[in-house]
Amino acid sequence: MHIEENKSLKKLNTFNIECNARRFAEISTVQELKEILRTHSNETLFILGGGSNLLLTKDIDALVLHVNLKGISIVSETNDHVIIEVMAGENWHELVLFCIANNFGGIENLSLIPGNVGTAPIQNIGAYGVELSDVFVSCKTIEIATLKEENILKEDCEFSYRNSIFKNKAKGKYIITSISVKLTKVNHKLDISYGAIKDILAFRNITNPTIKDVSDAVIEIRNTKLPDPSVLGNSGSFFKNPIVDQKSFTALRSNHPDIPFYEVSPQEIKLPAAWLIERAGFKGKRFGDAGVHENQALVLVNHGDATGNEIWGLAMKIQKTVGELFGVHLEPEVNIV
């Protein structure tokens, strides 16, 4: 296995940030991964997947392992459902397209989310009313310290909104090598509750949508709102939608009666971070090469040569302003390194 020195990571992170890895190795098999973990156990490691949920603010003084495991296989199948195992290095959207082509339903609302499969459980990716945890069965992992292979079931992943055990008490403990998901083959349960999906289906005169119809609608929405990382560096939604208690929301709504909201529970209200950022005056603004996208205030962008620190500085400026104006803290969805 070849280890490169001083490797540029610009093409391996969707923000297109120019920074280097002190040492770098491409991993294409589980055996390669176990071998490099065994032979470099005394070296600081940095695990890199699709680079889509990541803001690099400095060079990585470590051995960067780019997990690029490939493959999709059927684990089990009935007349109604199929369980497929997907290796960590598969591109997420390519997986969605594979499922659409095979009439496997359940992740069509997650179309066009950037990144690779291996990082999807860490973040419990979600969009338009659907989360990975809705279809997740388990993931195969390697424990870095012991090289033990372990299959971690859904109930042990502690999934919540954009969160999992892999971001908390198991952070840095495992490398995910594959995930298994359970999908429908017939009688797909479509979620078209998101308003824009309904509008697009109605415009197209589709009254009995297929999973492809839903996927196509989501792709159209995302293409309208979200820039292509290969054209304009970004990592999708930079901040989580904040959740506030009912008392805080009542006070906020008295000053901002038009604020959109979603009731998570009788005690908790979710607010759209994009609305808060736009009302704070940041939508479409540019600070050097770091900026906020003109069509979606939740997306921070690299217009060319922004550094990770410049984008992070803009994010903190947004946090501070939104906090002062609305009394709401915005938490990054992106991992800051």
Residue pairs with C-beta under 8 A, 6 or more apart in sequence:
1 25
1 27
1 32
1 35
1 36
2 25
2 26
3 23
3 24
3 25
3 63
4 21
4 23
4 24
4 25
5 22
5 23
5 24
6 20
6 21
6 22
7 20
7 21
7 23
7 24
7 64
8 18
8 19
8 20
9 17
9 19
9 20
9 21
9 24
9 48
9 51
9 56
9 60
9 64
10 16
10 17
10 18
10 19
12 48
12 51
12 66
13 51
13 52
13 54
13 56
14 50
14 51
14 52
14 54
14 114
14 115
14 229
14 233
14 234
14 235
14 236
15 54
15 55
15 56
15 229
15 233
15 234
15 235
15 302
15 308
15 311
16 229
16 233
16 302
17 55
17 56
17 233
17 302
17 306
17 307
17 308
17 311
18 305
18 307
19 56
19 58
19 59
19 60
19 308
20 59
20 60
21 46
21 59
21 60
21 62
21 63
21 64
22 59
22 60
22 61
22 62
22 63
22 64
23 43
23 62
23 63
23 64
24 63
24 64
24 66
25 36
25 63
25 64
25 65
25 66
26 66
26 68
27 33
27 36
27 65
27 66
27 67
27 68
27 69
28 68
28 69
28 70
28 89
29 69
30 69
30 142
30 149
30 177
33 65
33 67
33 69
33 142
33 175
33 177
34 142
34 147
36 63
36 65
37 45
37 142
37 144
37 147
37 175
38 147
40 63
43 62
43 63
44 61
44 62
44 63
45 62
45 63
45 64
45 65
45 144
46 60
46 62
46 63
46 64
46 65
46 337
47 64
47 65
47 67
47 175
48 54
48 64
48 65
48 66
48 67
49 66
49 67
49 88
49 89
49 115
49 116
49 118
49 119
50 91
50 92
50 114
50 115
50 116
50 118
50 119
51 115
52 114
52 115
52 116
52 119
52 229
52 235
52 236
53 115
53 119
53 122
53 123
53 235
53 236
53 333
53 334
53 335
54 235
54 334
54 335
54 337
55 235
55 308
55 311
55 312
55 334
55 335
55 336
55 337
56 308
56 337
57 307
57 308
57 309
57 312
57 336
57 337
58 308
58 309
58 337
60 337
65 175
67 88
67 89
67 116
67 118
67 175
67 177
68 89
69 87
69 88
69 89
69 90
69 118
69 177
69 178
70 87
70 89
70 90
71 85
71 86
71 87
71 90
71 178
72 84
72 85
72 86
72 87
72 90
72 95
72 98
73 84
73 85
74 82
74 83
74 84
74 85
75 83
75 84
75 85
75 180
76 82
76 83
77 83
77 185
78 185
79 185
79 186
80 184
80 185
80 186
80 187
81 182
81 183
81 184
81 185
82 104
82 182
82 183
82 185
83 137
83 180
83 181
83 182
83 183
84 99
84 104
84 180
84 181
84 183
85 140
85 178
85 179
85 180
86 95
86 117
86 178
86 179
86 180
86 181
87 117
87 118
87 177
87 178
88 116
88 117
88 118
88 119
88 175
88 176
88 177
88 178
88 179
89 116
89 117
89 118
90 116
90 117
91 115
91 116
91 117
92 110
92 113
92 114
92 115
92 116
92 117
92 120
92 125
93 111
93 112
93 113
93 114
95 107
95 117
96 107
96 108
96 110
96 111
96 112
96 215
98 104
99 105
99 106
99 107
99 108
99 183
99 211
100 108
100 211
100 212
100 215
103 185
103 211
104 183
104 184
104 185
104 211
105 183
105 184
105 185
105 188
105 189
105 190
105 211
106 130
106 134
106 135
106 181
106 182
106 183
106 184
106 188
106 189
107 130
107 132
107 135
107 181
107 183
108 190
108 211
108 212
108 214
108 215
108 218
109 127
109 128
109 129
109 130
109 191
109 194
109 197
109 214
109 215
109 218
110 125
110 126
110 127
110 128
110 130
110 132
110 218
111 215
111 218
111 219
111 222
112 218
112 219
112 222
112 223
112 226
113 125
113 127
113 236
114 229
114 235
114 236
115 125
117 178
117 179
118 175
118 176
118 177
118 178
118 179
119 176
120 132
120 179
121 132
121 136
121 139
121 157
121 159
121 164
121 166
121 176
121 179
122 164
122 166
122 167
122 176
123 162
123 163
123 164
123 167
123 333
124 131
124 132
124 133
124 159
124 160
124 161
124 162
124 163
124 164
125 131
125 132
125 162
126 132
126 161
126 162
127 218
128 191
128 194
128 197
128 218
128 221
129 191
129 193
129 194
130 191
131 159
131 161
132 159
132 181
133 154
133 157
133 159
135 181
135 182
135 183
136 154
136 157
136 159
136 179
136 180
136 181
137 153
137 154
137 179
137 180
137 181
137 182
138 151
138 152
138 153
138 154
138 179
138 180
139 151
139 152
139 157
139 176
139 177
139 178
139 179
139 180
140 149
140 150
140 151
140 152
140 176
140 177
140 178
140 179
140 180
141 149
141 150
141 151
141 152
141 174
141 175
141 176
141 177
142 148
142 149
142 150
142 174
142 175
142 177
143 149
143 150
143 173
143 174
144 172
144 173
144 174
144 175
145 173
149 177
150 174
152 174
156 165
157 164
157 165
157 166
158 164
158 165
158 168
161 240
161 243
162 240
162 333
166 174
166 176
188 210
188 211
190 209
190 211
190 214
191 214
192 198
192 201
192 209
192 214
192 217
196 217
196 221
197 214
197 217
197 218
197 221
200 217
200 220
200 221
201 207
201 209
201 213
201 214
201 217
204 213
206 213
209 217
224 295
225 295
225 296
225 299
226 234
226 236
226 293
226 295
226 296
226 299
227 234
227 293
227 295
227 299
227 301
229 235
232 293
232 301
232 302
232 303
233 301
233 302
233 303
233 306
234 293
234 299
234 300
234 301
234 302
235 300
235 334
236 299
236 333
237 273
237 298
237 299
237 333
238 298
238 299
238 300
238 315
238 332
238 333
238 334
239 273
239 277
239 298
239 315
239 318
239 330
239 331
239 332
239 333
240 273
240 330
240 331
240 332
240 333
241 270
241 271
241 272
241 273
242 270
242 271
242 273
242 276
242 328
242 329
242 330
242 331
243 264
243 268
243 269
243 270
243 271
244 252
244 268
244 269
244 271
244 328
245 267
245 268
245 269
246 266
246 267
246 268
246 269
248 327
248 328
249 261
249 269
249 271
251 327
252 259
252 271
252 326
252 327
252 328
253 259
253 261
256 279
256 326
259 271
259 275
260 271
260 272
260 275
261 269
261 270
261 271
261 272
262 269
262 270
263 269
263 270
264 270
271 328
273 297
273 298
273 330
274 296
274 297
274 298
275 297
276 322
276 325
276 326
276 328
276 330
277 283
277 292
277 297
277 298
277 318
277 322
277 330
278 297
279 325
279 326
280 318
280 321
280 322
280 325
280 326
281 321
282 292
282 297
282 318
282 321
283 292
283 293
283 294
283 297
284 291
284 292
284 293
284 294
284 297
285 291
285 292
286 292
286 303
287 310
287 314
287 317
288 303
288 306
288 310
289 302
289 303
289 304
289 305
289 306
289 310
290 300
290 301
290 302
290 303
290 306
290 310
290 311
290 313
290 314
291 300
291 301
291 303
291 314
292 299
292 300
292 301
292 314
292 318
293 299
293 300
293 301
300 311
300 314
300 315
302 311
308 337
312 336
315 332
318 330
319 329
319 330
322 328
322 329
322 330
323 329
323 330
